Amino acid sequence: MTTTHTVTDLQSALSAERTSGARMTASPARIGFVPTMGALHDGHISLIQQALSACDITVASIFVNPTQFDDPHDLAAYPRDLHSDLGKLERAGCHLAFIPKVEEIYPPGVEIPVYEFGNLEQILEGAVRPGHFKGVGQVVARLLDIVQPDELFMGQKDYQQYLIVKKLVEEILKMKTQVVMCAIVREPDGLAMSSRNVRLTPQQRKDAVVLSRTLFWIKEQVGQETPEVIKQKARERLNAAASITAIDYIEIADAQTLDSLNARIGRPMVVLGAIRMGDVRLIDNVMVNKL
Ligand code: AMP
C-alpha cells in the first residue's frame, strides 16, 4: 500500500498504479474510493473489501473534516489512531491511503464551494447538527475532485449522508461516479459499529444495544399501529435504559426523501434513531422495504 499526504503525491501514485504492469488490461483501471475519518473498524473495512472486489484500484482517505463538526468539543474528542488505521488498511489489501492535512483540503485563500441540499440537509441529523451536511458536501466534492473515482463506497450506517452524497454526485455535480451503499456492520449484540463506540463506558456500552433493538422492534411494528403510537412506545423503550441521556430523534421515514411517514406506509421506508449517552452520540437505522 502506498501512503500519500498531498494531492500531488496521491495523483502521481494513482497514475503509477494505473499504468503498473499488474493493472495493464484492455479497459482502463476502475478506481474505487472509500472516504473515512479514521479510527477504523470492521464497518470501514467492509467498504474497503467491497471496493476491492468491484474495482481495480482502491483508495481510502482518512481525514477528520473540521467543516462537518458543529461542536468543537466533538471534533477535539473524535478518536484518532493513524498507526493502527494504516495497519488495518494494509492488511485489508487497500492500494492507496490518502491522509491529507487540513491545509491540503482547504488551502488558505482558496474558496472551496458549498452546496445546497434543500430539506434533506435540514431534517434529522441536519436539525440536530446545523451545517453538518454543508461540511459533508464540501469535503466529499473536494475529495471526489482529487480522486476522480469510478465508484464511491458509502455506509448505510450514515443513511442521510448517503442520500446527500448521492444527490451531490448525481444531481448537483452530475458526475459519472457510481455511489454504492454498503450494509451496516454490527457488533455481535447488534450495536452498529462506530468510531465513537470506544468512548462509551462499560455500562453505556451494555445499554447501547437498546438502540438497534428498538429500531428492529419498530420494523416489526410497522403496519400494526400508527407511526405515532409506535414511535411513542419506542421512546419508552429507550428511556428505560438508564445510560440514555437524550433521544435526538426516532423516525419512520420515506427511504428516498426522509420525510416523516404518518400514514402512507407501504412504500420503501427507513427507521432512523439518534441517541445520546453522556457526550457520546449514537445513530443507527434499519430499512423496512428495501429500495
Ligand atoms: P466515518 O469514518 O464515520 O466518516 O465513516 C466512513 C464510512 O464508513 C461512511 O461511509 C460510513 O457510513 C461507513 N461506516 C461507518 N460505520 C459503519 C458500519 N458500522 N457499517 C458499515 N459502514 C460504516
py3Dmol code that shows the C-alpha trace and the ligand (Angstrom):
import py3Dmol

protein = """\
ATOM      1  CA  MET A   1       0.000   0.000   0.000  1.00  0.00           C
ATOM      2  CA  THR A   2       1.217   3.468  -0.838  1.00  0.00           C
ATOM      3  CA  THR A   3       0.531   6.188   1.731  1.00  0.00           C
ATOM      4  CA  THR A   4       0.267   9.756   0.491  1.00  0.00           C
ATOM      5  CA  HIS A   5      -0.325  13.067   2.242  1.00  0.00           C
ATOM      6  CA  THR A   6      -0.588  15.586  -0.576  1.00  0.00           C
ATOM      7  CA  VAL A   7      -2.832  15.910  -3.620  1.00  0.00           C
ATOM      8  CA  THR A   8       0.191  15.848  -5.937  1.00  0.00           C
ATOM      9  CA  ASP A   9       1.583  12.667  -4.371  1.00  0.00           C
ATOM     10  CA  LEU A  10      -1.792  10.952  -4.420  1.00  0.00           C
ATOM     11  CA  GLN A  11      -2.366  11.773  -8.065  1.00  0.00           C
ATOM     12  CA  SER A  12       1.068  10.586  -9.153  1.00  0.00           C
ATOM     13  CA  ALA A  13       0.664   7.386  -7.102  1.00  0.00           C
ATOM     14  CA  LEU A  14      -2.703   6.867  -8.810  1.00  0.00           C
ATOM     15  CA  SER A  15      -1.272   7.238 -12.284  1.00  0.00           C
ATOM     16  CA  ALA A  16       1.609   4.922 -11.349  1.00  0.00           C
ATOM     17  CA  GLU A  17      -0.943   2.316 -10.158  1.00  0.00           C
ATOM     18  CA  ARG A  18      -2.972   2.787 -13.349  1.00  0.00           C
ATOM     19  CA  THR A  19      -0.024   2.122 -15.604  1.00  0.00           C
ATOM     20  CA  SER A  20       1.689  -0.545 -13.495  1.00  0.00           C
ATOM     21  CA  GLY A  21       2.113  -3.882 -15.266  1.00  0.00           C
ATOM     22  CA  ALA A  22      -0.327  -5.645 -12.954  1.00  0.00           C
ATOM     23  CA  ARG A  23      -3.175  -3.348 -13.990  1.00  0.00           C
ATOM     24  CA  MET A  24      -2.498  -3.100 -17.712  1.00  0.00           C
ATOM     25  CA  THR A  25      -5.645  -4.587 -19.188  1.00  0.00           C
ATOM     26  CA  ALA A  26      -7.640  -3.698 -22.291  1.00  0.00           C
ATOM     27  CA  SER A  27     -10.052  -1.486 -20.328  1.00  0.00           C
ATOM     28  CA  PRO A  28      -8.900   1.378 -18.089  1.00  0.00           C
ATOM     29  CA  ALA A  29      -8.454   0.548 -14.389  1.00  0.00           C
ATOM     30  CA  ARG A  30     -11.542   1.333 -12.301  1.00  0.00           C
ATOM     31  CA  ILE A  31     -10.924   3.339  -9.178  1.00  0.00           C
ATOM     32  CA  GLY A  32     -12.914   2.666  -6.005  1.00  0.00           C
ATOM     33  CA  PHE A  33     -12.879   5.263  -3.240  1.00  0.00           C
ATOM     34  CA  VAL A  34     -13.708   4.944   0.458  1.00  0.00           C
ATOM     35  CA  PRO A  35     -13.644   8.261   2.349  1.00  0.00           C
ATOM     36  CA  THR A  36     -13.319   7.893   6.150  1.00  0.00           C
ATOM     37  CA  MET A  37     -12.476   9.889   9.238  1.00  0.00           C
ATOM     38  CA  GLY A  38     -10.218   7.137  10.598  1.00  0.00           C
ATOM     39  CA  ALA A  39     -10.443   5.203  13.890  1.00  0.00           C
ATOM     40  CA  LEU A  40     -11.189   2.345  11.531  1.00  0.00           C
ATOM     41  CA  HIS A  41     -13.289  -0.674  12.485  1.00  0.00           C
ATOM     42  CA  ASP A  42     -14.731  -3.649  10.621  1.00  0.00           C
ATOM     43  CA  GLY A  43     -17.532  -1.464   9.193  1.00  0.00           C
ATOM     44  CA  HIS A  44     -14.969   0.659   7.354  1.00  0.00           C
ATOM     45  CA  ILE A  45     -13.036  -2.454   6.300  1.00  0.00           C
ATOM     46  CA  SER A  46     -16.195  -3.936   4.764  1.00  0.00           C
ATOM     47  CA  LEU A  47     -16.349  -0.855   2.499  1.00  0.00           C
ATOM     48  CA  ILE A  48     -12.708  -1.429   1.510  1.00  0.00           C
ATOM     49  CA  GLN A  49     -13.496  -5.075   0.745  1.00  0.00           C
ATOM     50  CA  GLN A  50     -16.427  -4.105  -1.474  1.00  0.00           C
ATOM     51  CA  ALA A  51     -14.264  -1.568  -3.292  1.00  0.00           C
ATOM     52  CA  LEU A  52     -11.555  -4.198  -3.783  1.00  0.00           C
ATOM     53  CA  SER A  53     -13.983  -6.695  -5.249  1.00  0.00           C
ATOM     54  CA  ALA A  54     -15.672  -4.174  -7.589  1.00  0.00           C
ATOM     55  CA  CYS A  55     -12.678  -2.089  -8.717  1.00  0.00           C
ATOM     56  CA  ASP A  56      -9.050  -2.444  -9.812  1.00  0.00           C
ATOM     57  CA  ILE A  57      -7.574   0.226  -7.547  1.00  0.00           C
ATOM     58  CA  THR A  58      -8.898   1.021  -4.070  1.00  0.00           C
ATOM     59  CA  VAL A  59      -8.196   4.384  -2.465  1.00  0.00           C
ATOM     60  CA  ALA A  60      -9.085   5.142   1.171  1.00  0.00           C
ATOM     61  CA  SER A  61      -8.856   8.595   2.688  1.00  0.00           C
ATOM     62  CA  ILE A  62      -8.513   9.391   6.372  1.00  0.00           C
ATOM     63  CA  PHE A  63      -9.460  12.973   7.099  1.00  0.00           C
ATOM     64  CA  VAL A  64     -11.280  14.312  10.152  1.00  0.00           C
ATOM     65  CA  ASN A  65     -13.114  17.080   8.322  1.00  0.00           C
ATOM     66  CA  PRO A  66     -13.448  20.142  10.568  1.00  0.00           C
ATOM     67  CA  THR A  67     -16.214  21.741   8.476  1.00  0.00           C
ATOM     68  CA  GLN A  68     -18.714  18.989   9.272  1.00  0.00           C
ATOM     69  CA  PHE A  69     -18.411  19.333  13.059  1.00  0.00           C
ATOM     70  CA  ASP A  70     -20.796  21.865  14.565  1.00  0.00           C
ATOM     71  CA  ASP A  71     -19.423  21.118  18.038  1.00  0.00           C
ATOM     72  CA  PRO A  72     -15.695  21.882  18.621  1.00  0.00           C
ATOM     73  CA  HIS A  73     -15.690  19.521  21.624  1.00  0.00           C
ATOM     74  CA  ASP A  74     -16.880  16.637  19.386  1.00  0.00           C
ATOM     75  CA  LEU A  75     -14.122  17.457  16.870  1.00  0.00           C
ATOM     76  CA  ALA A  76     -11.449  17.544  19.600  1.00  0.00           C
ATOM     77  CA  ALA A  77     -12.740  14.295  21.153  1.00  0.00           C
ATOM     78  CA  TYR A  78     -13.004  12.428  17.819  1.00  0.00           C
ATOM     79  CA  PRO A  79     -10.856   9.271  18.193  1.00  0.00           C
ATOM     80  CA  ARG A  80      -7.643   9.234  16.130  1.00  0.00           C
ATOM     81  CA  ASP A  81      -5.285   6.260  15.699  1.00  0.00           C
ATOM     82  CA  LEU A  82      -3.380   6.634  12.451  1.00  0.00           C
ATOM     83  CA  HIS A  83      -0.828   3.905  13.116  1.00  0.00           C
ATOM     84  CA  SER A  84      -3.467   1.274  13.750  1.00  0.00           C
ATOM     85  CA  ASP A  85      -5.588   2.565  10.800  1.00  0.00           C
ATOM     86  CA  LEU A  86      -2.707   2.164   8.344  1.00  0.00           C
ATOM     87  CA  GLY A  87      -2.123  -1.400   9.558  1.00  0.00           C
ATOM     88  CA  LYS A  88      -5.799  -2.242   9.025  1.00  0.00           C
ATOM     89  CA  LEU A  89      -5.869  -0.751   5.515  1.00  0.00           C
ATOM     90  CA  GLU A  90      -2.666  -2.555   4.579  1.00  0.00           C
ATOM     91  CA  ARG A  91      -3.939  -5.903   5.874  1.00  0.00           C
ATOM     92  CA  ALA A  92      -7.247  -5.412   4.015  1.00  0.00           C
ATOM     93  CA  GLY A  93      -5.310  -5.047   0.752  1.00  0.00           C
ATOM     94  CA  CYS A  94      -6.077  -1.365   0.115  1.00  0.00           C
ATOM     95  CA  HIS A  95      -3.796   0.042  -2.611  1.00  0.00           C
ATOM     96  CA  LEU A  96      -3.593   3.724  -1.710  1.00  0.00           C
ATOM     97  CA  ALA A  97      -4.118   5.649   1.519  1.00  0.00           C
ATOM     98  CA  PHE A  98      -4.622   9.413   1.333  1.00  0.00           C
ATOM     99  CA  ILE A  99      -4.075  11.208   4.633  1.00  0.00           C
ATOM    100  CA  PRO A 100      -4.138  14.933   3.944  1.00  0.00           C
ATOM    101  CA  LYS A 101      -3.613  17.783   6.379  1.00  0.00           C
ATOM    102  CA  VAL A 102      -6.405  20.371   6.693  1.00  0.00           C
ATOM    103  CA  GLU A 103      -4.421  22.854   4.530  1.00  0.00           C
ATOM    104  CA  GLU A 104      -4.273  20.305   1.727  1.00  0.00           C
ATOM    105  CA  ILE A 105      -8.064  20.023   1.540  1.00  0.00           C
ATOM    106  CA  TYR A 106      -8.754  23.663   2.362  1.00  0.00           C
ATOM    107  CA  PRO A 107      -5.724  25.607   1.035  1.00  0.00           C
ATOM    108  CA  PRO A 108      -5.538  29.046   2.677  1.00  0.00           C
ATOM    109  CA  GLY A 109      -7.048  31.713   0.434  1.00  0.00           C
ATOM    110  CA  VAL A 110      -8.828  29.208  -1.816  1.00  0.00           C
ATOM    111  CA  GLU A 111     -12.615  29.154  -1.628  1.00  0.00           C
ATOM    112  CA  ILE A 112     -13.962  25.602  -1.567  1.00  0.00           C
ATOM    113  CA  PRO A 113     -17.604  25.570  -2.755  1.00  0.00           C
ATOM    114  CA  VAL A 114     -20.516  24.576  -0.537  1.00  0.00           C
ATOM    115  CA  TYR A 115     -23.719  23.090  -1.939  1.00  0.00           C
ATOM    116  CA  GLU A 116     -27.464  23.251  -1.237  1.00  0.00           C
ATOM    117  CA  PHE A 117     -29.371  20.083  -0.420  1.00  0.00           C
ATOM    118  CA  GLY A 118     -32.745  21.616   0.464  1.00  0.00           C
ATOM    119  CA  ASN A 119     -34.938  19.895   3.029  1.00  0.00           C
ATOM    120  CA  LEU A 120     -32.684  16.827   3.137  1.00  0.00           C
ATOM    121  CA  GLU A 121     -29.926  18.788   4.865  1.00  0.00           C
ATOM    122  CA  GLN A 122     -32.287  20.438   7.379  1.00  0.00           C
ATOM    123  CA  ILE A 123     -34.054  17.441   8.904  1.00  0.00           C
ATOM    124  CA  LEU A 124     -32.965  14.694  11.353  1.00  0.00           C
ATOM    125  CA  GLU A 125     -29.129  14.886  11.608  1.00  0.00           C
ATOM    126  CA  GLY A 126     -29.266  18.286   9.908  1.00  0.00           C
ATOM    127  CA  ALA A 127     -31.671  19.644  12.514  1.00  0.00           C
ATOM    128  CA  VAL A 128     -29.549  18.377  15.411  1.00  0.00           C
ATOM    129  CA  ARG A 129     -26.204  19.308  13.811  1.00  0.00           C
ATOM    130  CA  PRO A 130     -26.734  22.567  11.889  1.00  0.00           C
ATOM    131  CA  GLY A 131     -24.330  22.931   8.963  1.00  0.00           C
ATOM    132  CA  HIS A 132     -23.172  19.311   9.221  1.00  0.00           C
ATOM    133  CA  PHE A 133     -24.221  18.328   5.700  1.00  0.00           C
ATOM    134  CA  LYS A 134     -22.813  21.534   4.217  1.00  0.00           C
ATOM    135  CA  GLY A 135     -19.445  20.345   5.561  1.00  0.00           C
ATOM    136  CA  VAL A 136     -20.001  16.800   4.296  1.00  0.00           C
ATOM    137  CA  GLY A 137     -20.918  18.074   0.812  1.00  0.00           C
ATOM    138  CA  GLN A 138     -17.923  20.368   0.766  1.00  0.00           C
ATOM    139  CA  VAL A 139     -15.361  17.726   1.713  1.00  0.00           C
ATOM    140  CA  VAL A 140     -16.826  14.946  -0.440  1.00  0.00           C
ATOM    141  CA  ALA A 141     -16.907  17.218  -3.524  1.00  0.00           C
ATOM    142  CA  ARG A 142     -13.286  18.201  -2.865  1.00  0.00           C
ATOM    143  CA  LEU A 143     -12.167  14.583  -2.371  1.00  0.00           C
ATOM    144  CA  LEU A 144     -14.046  13.448  -5.497  1.00  0.00           C
ATOM    145  CA  ASP A 145     -12.340  16.155  -7.483  1.00  0.00           C
ATOM    146  CA  ILE A 146      -8.962  14.941  -6.223  1.00  0.00           C
ATOM    147  CA  VAL A 147      -9.509  11.167  -6.576  1.00  0.00           C
ATOM    148  CA  GLN A 148     -11.923  11.072  -9.592  1.00  0.00           C
ATOM    149  CA  PRO A 149     -13.226   7.617  -8.658  1.00  0.00           C
ATOM    150  CA  ASP A 150     -15.461   5.402 -10.780  1.00  0.00           C
ATOM    151  CA  GLU A 151     -17.217   4.121  -7.660  1.00  0.00           C
ATOM    152  CA  LEU A 152     -17.714   5.740  -4.272  1.00  0.00           C
ATOM    153  CA  PHE A 153     -18.493   3.445  -1.335  1.00  0.00           C
ATOM    154  CA  MET A 154     -20.677   4.858   1.448  1.00  0.00           C
ATOM    155  CA  GLY A 155     -22.081   3.088   4.528  1.00  0.00           C
ATOM    156  CA  GLN A 156     -25.801   2.739   5.180  1.00  0.00           C
ATOM    157  CA  LYS A 157     -24.861   3.471   8.794  1.00  0.00           C
ATOM    158  CA  ASP A 158     -24.979   7.172   7.847  1.00  0.00           C
ATOM    159  CA  TYR A 159     -28.041   6.801   5.654  1.00  0.00           C
ATOM    160  CA  GLN A 160     -28.894  10.508   5.428  1.00  0.00           C
ATOM    161  CA  GLN A 161     -25.270  11.196   4.481  1.00  0.00           C
ATOM    162  CA  TYR A 162     -25.521   8.542   1.744  1.00  0.00           C
ATOM    163  CA  LEU A 163     -28.607  10.313   0.322  1.00  0.00           C
ATOM    164  CA  ILE A 164     -26.847  13.697   0.492  1.00  0.00           C
ATOM    165  CA  VAL A 165     -23.763  12.348  -1.297  1.00  0.00           C
ATOM    166  CA  LYS A 166     -25.890  10.603  -3.933  1.00  0.00           C
ATOM    167  CA  LYS A 167     -27.679  13.894  -4.592  1.00  0.00           C
ATOM    168  CA  LEU A 168     -24.347  15.724  -4.743  1.00  0.00           C
ATOM    169  CA  VAL A 169     -22.821  13.299  -7.236  1.00  0.00           C
ATOM    170  CA  GLU A 170     -25.849  12.633  -9.444  1.00  0.00           C
ATOM    171  CA  GLU A 171     -27.877  15.861  -9.397  1.00  0.00           C
ATOM    172  CA  ILE A 172     -25.502  18.655  -8.397  1.00  0.00           C
ATOM    173  CA  LEU A 173     -22.060  17.718  -9.757  1.00  0.00           C
ATOM    174  CA  LYS A 174     -23.541  15.404 -12.410  1.00  0.00           C
ATOM    175  CA  MET A 175     -20.520  13.110 -12.158  1.00  0.00           C
ATOM    176  CA  LYS A 176     -20.364   9.635 -13.641  1.00  0.00           C
ATOM    177  CA  THR A 177     -19.154   8.232 -10.307  1.00  0.00           C
ATOM    178  CA  GLN A 178     -21.418   5.451  -9.061  1.00  0.00           C
ATOM    179  CA  VAL A 179     -22.426   5.832  -5.401  1.00  0.00           C
ATOM    180  CA  VAL A 180     -22.634   2.412  -3.763  1.00  0.00           C
ATOM    181  CA  MET A 181     -24.375   1.919  -0.419  1.00  0.00           C
ATOM    182  CA  CYS A 182     -22.814  -0.749   1.816  1.00  0.00           C
ATOM    183  CA  ALA A 183     -24.703  -2.625   4.559  1.00  0.00           C
ATOM    184  CA  ILE A 184     -24.250  -1.779   8.249  1.00  0.00           C
ATOM    185  CA  VAL A 185     -21.717  -3.964  10.068  1.00  0.00           C
ATOM    186  CA  ARG A 186     -22.814  -4.689  13.628  1.00  0.00           C
ATOM    187  CA  GLU A 187     -21.241  -6.000  16.826  1.00  0.00           C
ATOM    188  CA  PRO A 188     -22.453  -9.495  17.855  1.00  0.00           C
ATOM    189  CA  ASP A 189     -25.128  -7.942  20.119  1.00  0.00           C
ATOM    190  CA  GLY A 190     -26.467  -5.769  17.263  1.00  0.00           C
ATOM    191  CA  LEU A 191     -24.842  -2.408  18.068  1.00  0.00           C
ATOM    192  CA  ALA A 192     -23.815  -0.702  14.818  1.00  0.00           C
ATOM    193  CA  MET A 193     -20.035  -0.387  14.683  1.00  0.00           C
ATOM    194  CA  SER A 194     -18.921   3.217  15.088  1.00  0.00           C
ATOM    195  CA  SER A 195     -15.667   5.004  15.796  1.00  0.00           C
ATOM    196  CA  ARG A 196     -17.483   6.661  18.684  1.00  0.00           C
ATOM    197  CA  ASN A 197     -18.224   3.343  20.445  1.00  0.00           C
ATOM    198  CA  VAL A 198     -14.727   3.337  22.005  1.00  0.00           C
ATOM    199  CA  ARG A 199     -15.763   6.377  24.061  1.00  0.00           C
ATOM    200  CA  LEU A 200     -18.598   4.502  25.815  1.00  0.00           C
ATOM    201  CA  THR A 201     -18.162   3.392  29.439  1.00  0.00           C
ATOM    202  CA  PRO A 202     -18.782  -0.340  30.068  1.00  0.00           C
ATOM    203  CA  GLN A 203     -22.307   0.431  31.362  1.00  0.00           C
ATOM    204  CA  GLN A 204     -23.100   2.705  28.395  1.00  0.00           C
ATOM    205  CA  ARG A 205     -21.770   0.063  26.012  1.00  0.00           C
ATOM    206  CA  LYS A 206     -24.086  -2.502  27.619  1.00  0.00           C
ATOM    207  CA  ASP A 207     -27.102  -0.209  27.317  1.00  0.00           C
ATOM    208  CA  ALA A 208     -26.219   0.969  23.780  1.00  0.00           C
ATOM    209  CA  VAL A 209     -27.699  -2.189  22.239  1.00  0.00           C
ATOM    210  CA  VAL A 210     -31.181  -0.881  23.053  1.00  0.00           C
ATOM    211  CA  LEU A 211     -30.933   1.500  20.064  1.00  0.00           C
ATOM    212  CA  SER A 212     -30.629  -1.217  17.395  1.00  0.00           C
ATOM    213  CA  ARG A 213     -33.090  -3.470  19.268  1.00  0.00           C
ATOM    214  CA  THR A 214     -35.652  -0.671  19.304  1.00  0.00           C
ATOM    215  CA  LEU A 215     -35.188   0.088  15.593  1.00  0.00           C
ATOM    216  CA  PHE A 216     -35.629  -3.590  14.680  1.00  0.00           C
ATOM    217  CA  TRP A 217     -38.670  -3.711  17.017  1.00  0.00           C
ATOM    218  CA  ILE A 218     -40.163  -0.712  15.171  1.00  0.00           C
ATOM    219  CA  LYS A 219     -39.609  -2.504  11.866  1.00  0.00           C
ATOM    220  CA  GLU A 220     -41.761  -5.382  13.133  1.00  0.00           C
ATOM    221  CA  GLN A 221     -44.460  -2.991  14.401  1.00  0.00           C
ATOM    222  CA  VAL A 222     -44.813  -1.000  11.180  1.00  0.00           C
ATOM    223  CA  GLY A 223     -48.278  -1.556   9.759  1.00  0.00           C
ATOM    224  CA  GLN A 224     -49.673  -2.859  13.057  1.00  0.00           C
ATOM    225  CA  GLU A 225     -50.211   0.533  14.715  1.00  0.00           C
ATOM    226  CA  THR A 226     -49.874   4.154  13.636  1.00  0.00           C
ATOM    227  CA  PRO A 227     -46.340   5.541  13.353  1.00  0.00           C
ATOM    228  CA  GLU A 228     -47.108   7.997  16.180  1.00  0.00           C
ATOM    229  CA  VAL A 229     -48.048   5.201  18.585  1.00  0.00           C
ATOM    230  CA  ILE A 230     -45.093   3.061  17.521  1.00  0.00           C
ATOM    231  CA  LYS A 231     -42.645   5.971  17.987  1.00  0.00           C
ATOM    232  CA  GLN A 232     -44.088   6.779  21.419  1.00  0.00           C
ATOM    233  CA  LYS A 233     -43.668   3.164  22.556  1.00  0.00           C
ATOM    234  CA  ALA A 234     -40.148   3.144  21.103  1.00  0.00           C
ATOM    235  CA  ARG A 235     -39.256   6.236  23.137  1.00  0.00           C
ATOM    236  CA  GLU A 236     -40.499   4.473  26.276  1.00  0.00           C
ATOM    237  CA  ARG A 237     -38.239   1.505  25.494  1.00  0.00           C
ATOM    238  CA  LEU A 238     -35.243   3.791  25.002  1.00  0.00           C
ATOM    239  CA  ASN A 239     -35.985   5.806  28.123  1.00  0.00           C
ATOM    240  CA  ALA A 240     -35.934   2.596  30.160  1.00  0.00           C
ATOM    241  CA  ALA A 241     -32.158   2.344  29.568  1.00  0.00           C
ATOM    242  CA  ALA A 242     -30.520   4.386  32.324  1.00  0.00           C
ATOM    243  CA  SER A 243     -27.457   5.391  30.247  1.00  0.00           C
ATOM    244  CA  ILE A 244     -29.506   7.103  27.534  1.00  0.00           C
ATOM    245  CA  THR A 245     -29.444  10.775  28.454  1.00  0.00           C
ATOM    246  CA  ALA A 246     -31.325  12.096  25.399  1.00  0.00           C
ATOM    247  CA  ILE A 247     -33.225  10.871  22.357  1.00  0.00           C
ATOM    248  CA  ASP A 248     -32.434  13.218  19.467  1.00  0.00           C
ATOM    249  CA  TYR A 249     -34.987  11.580  17.180  1.00  0.00           C
ATOM    250  CA  ILE A 250     -36.802   8.378  16.362  1.00  0.00           C
ATOM    251  CA  GLU A 251     -38.351   8.494  12.926  1.00  0.00           C
ATOM    252  CA  ILE A 252     -40.170   6.304  10.427  1.00  0.00           C
ATOM    253  CA  ALA A 253     -39.404   7.969   7.127  1.00  0.00           C
ATOM    254  CA  ASP A 254     -39.682   7.697   3.369  1.00  0.00           C
ATOM    255  CA  ALA A 255     -36.454   5.984   2.274  1.00  0.00           C
ATOM    256  CA  GLN A 256     -35.833   8.492  -0.530  1.00  0.00           C
ATOM    257  CA  THR A 257     -36.835  11.851   0.913  1.00  0.00           C
ATOM    258  CA  LEU A 258     -36.579  11.039   4.649  1.00  0.00           C
ATOM    259  CA  ASP A 259     -39.900  12.807   5.148  1.00  0.00           C
ATOM    260  CA  SER A 260     -41.688  11.543   8.226  1.00  0.00           C
ATOM    261  CA  LEU A 261     -44.361   8.985   7.340  1.00  0.00           C
ATOM    262  CA  ASN A 262     -47.596   9.375   9.214  1.00  0.00           C
ATOM    263  CA  ALA A 263     -49.966   7.118   7.402  1.00  0.00           C
ATOM    264  CA  ARG A 264     -48.511   6.372   3.967  1.00  0.00           C
ATOM    265  CA  ILE A 265     -46.995   3.089   4.984  1.00  0.00           C
ATOM    266  CA  GLY A 266     -46.258   0.500   2.320  1.00  0.00           C
ATOM    267  CA  ARG A 267     -43.525   2.250   0.364  1.00  0.00           C
ATOM    268  CA  PRO A 268     -39.767   1.864   0.924  1.00  0.00           C
ATOM    269  CA  MET A 269     -39.128   3.123   4.430  1.00  0.00           C
ATOM    270  CA  VAL A 270     -36.285   3.579   6.828  1.00  0.00           C
ATOM    271  CA  VAL A 271     -36.436   3.675  10.600  1.00  0.00           C
ATOM    272  CA  LEU A 272     -33.832   6.073  11.987  1.00  0.00           C
ATOM    273  CA  GLY A 273     -32.719   6.833  15.514  1.00  0.00           C
ATOM    274  CA  ALA A 274     -30.176   9.025  17.280  1.00  0.00           C
ATOM    275  CA  ILE A 275     -29.494   8.967  21.000  1.00  0.00           C
ATOM    276  CA  ARG A 276     -27.003  10.445  23.416  1.00  0.00           C
ATOM    277  CA  MET A 277     -25.170   8.669  26.204  1.00  0.00           C
ATOM    278  CA  GLY A 278     -23.473  11.455  28.102  1.00  0.00           C
ATOM    279  CA  ASP A 279     -21.457  13.277  25.455  1.00  0.00           C
ATOM    280  CA  VAL A 280     -21.383  10.342  23.024  1.00  0.00           C
ATOM    281  CA  ARG A 281     -23.948  10.401  20.211  1.00  0.00           C
ATOM    282  CA  LEU A 282     -25.016   7.192  18.501  1.00  0.00           C
ATOM    283  CA  ILE A 283     -27.029   6.849  15.285  1.00  0.00           C
ATOM    284  CA  ASP A 284     -28.460   3.811  13.549  1.00  0.00           C
ATOM    285  CA  ASN A 285     -31.127   2.862  11.027  1.00  0.00           C
ATOM    286  CA  VAL A 286     -32.980  -0.119   9.609  1.00  0.00           C
ATOM    287  CA  MET A 287     -34.554  -0.378   6.157  1.00  0.00           C
ATOM    288  CA  VAL A 288     -38.143  -1.581   6.132  1.00  0.00           C
ATOM    289  CA  ASN A 289     -38.875  -2.223   2.454  1.00  0.00           C
ATOM    290  CA  LYS A 290     -35.593  -2.126   0.606  1.00  0.00           C
ATOM    291  CA  LEU A 291     -35.398   0.318  -2.312  1.00  0.00           C
TER     292      LEU A 291
END
"""
ligand_1 = """\
23
AMP
P -16.684 7.730 9.124
O -15.255 7.388 9.332
O -17.514 7.619 10.353
O -16.887 9.027 8.373
O -17.250 6.599 8.161
C -16.689 6.374 6.893
C -17.621 5.494 6.106
O -17.791 4.250 6.775
C -19.028 6.111 5.952
O -19.493 5.876 4.635
C -19.820 5.363 6.971
O -21.207 5.294 6.680
C -19.174 3.982 6.918
N -19.448 3.230 8.143
C -19.285 3.675 9.416
N -19.699 2.728 10.287
C -20.135 1.686 9.540
C -20.685 0.404 9.852
N -20.884 0.014 11.102
N -21.006 -0.415 8.831
C -20.821 -0.024 7.536
N -20.310 1.154 7.179
C -19.966 2.001 8.166
"""
view = py3Dmol.view(width=600, height=400)
view.addModel(protein, "pdb")
view.setStyle({"model": 0}, {"cartoon": {"style": "trace"}})
view.addModel(ligand_1, "xyz")
view.setStyle({"model": 1}, {"stick": {}})
view.zoomTo()
view.show()
